[in-house]
């Protein structure tokens, strides 16, 4: 028996502790398994969200180890990932074994068509056969710098794995490369070939030669595999009205995604903030404030609380001026948490600034649902409940009353502009 196992057995003798521990273990294991199997299937969070008829932040919450899950939601996720949902009541001794045997590898599950019990020699390990099929076509083509017209054929749905047409053609190309190691040269090669095809597709009068779906797929690939070399081409299209006029409207959404994932420095910051204020992009059809918020979130700089606060403030005012879908600001904070989780001061600064801006209900929910570990950062006068009066510590350890006049300086010191 290991020291960890022996210690855990002793700790679980306390009823309150073991019940809390079990709940946290289940939540963590389920969240981790959803994330693991999703990646095993070659899905992004957005891919899984589309299958479930949800938005990407909903999948982010499912994969957050601090959140619980309903049985019905888990059943839907299991079906979407081609698994079955198992629910059992267990004795407490099995919890110790479950914890000791836990590993990320143990969370993987084959799809039905890859299950050796049903398909024997057809079992393909952890990479689904359609993805392996695509790899056998794509990787040699990349290695040999094959004819660029083949990429156009794939993006039009030709010569793809025999799996039907439910998924966009570009997704099979992305999955075939995504399962390669992170340092694989095939990622850069794919971006390079996609850019070469894009250069042809945007030449004058090229629309008759390249259907809209080719441009849609090219931008989707550039969004899936961001590269420093890609930005110059996207910036050229963005800045040239004649060039961007050749981007078909059908490709505006994937062009926007490519801009967001490949942007450099603060080049597009003012454009994102203007889109949030106006509720629409100056020329990208259907792009709205939520897309612009995604753009701000992916600015490749140290997270800047003042910019995020500007965005939230613009969305508050826009929501008051015009009708539209409800904005769940806590969901947006959850997205920021996922993006900047490695920065320990970001959540604290955002919560503190939210309190200063009188976002009381949002701050309360964000504390409980998004940043629960910041509970110890709250200073409460004797006899006051957290729901009645919340005075968070400022990032340097003081309270709101100590820092209300110097907040901007404090936040800028933590997150330089």
Buried (B, 14 or more C-beta within 10 A) or exposed (E): EEEEEEEBBEEBEEEEEBEEBBEEBBBBBBBBBBBBBBBBBBBBBEBBBBBBEBBBBBBBBBBBEBBEBEEEBBEBBBEBBBBEEEEEEEEEEEBBEBBEEEEEEEBBBBBEBBBEEEBEEEBBEEBBBBBBBBBEBBBEBBEEEBEBEBBBBBBBBEEBBEBEEEBBBBBBBBBBBBBBEEEBEBBBBBBBBBBBBBBBBBEEEBBEEBBBBBBBBBBBBBBBBBBEEBBEBBBEBBEEEEBBEBBBEEBBBBBBBBBBBBBBEBBBBEBBBBBBBBBBBEEBEEBBBBBBBBBBBBBEEEBBBBBBBBBBBBBBEBBEEEEEEEBEBBBBBBBBBBBBEEBEBBBBBBBBBBBBBEBEEBBBBBBBBBBEEBEEBBBEEEEEEEEEEBBBBBBEEBBBEBBEEEBBEBBEEBBEE
